[in-house]
Amino acid sequence: MDWIQFLQIVCIPAFVWLVYKFGEMRKELSDFKVQVAREYATQVHINRLELKIDDLREMIWSLHNGTNTTKRNKKQ
């Protein structure tokens, strides 16, 4: 087996396989980044909604009891 045959039989297919696997890994990483971004955005919105619900509950409680309570500090 000379060098040309070795390149054709072993090296070129191995190189093509490595390029293919590298492309798969990049796609998986890209999908993972998108998933993390969606979960982060969702969590931020959930936290904001929880704060609003807490403020509404506090307002209703103060109206019901006739007391004047101050709003708690919101996390930013």
Secondary structure, DSSP 8 states (H G I E B T S, - for coil): --HHHHIIIIIHHHHHHHHHHHHHHHHHHHHHHHHHHHHHHHHHHHHHHHHHHHHHHHHHHHHHHT----------
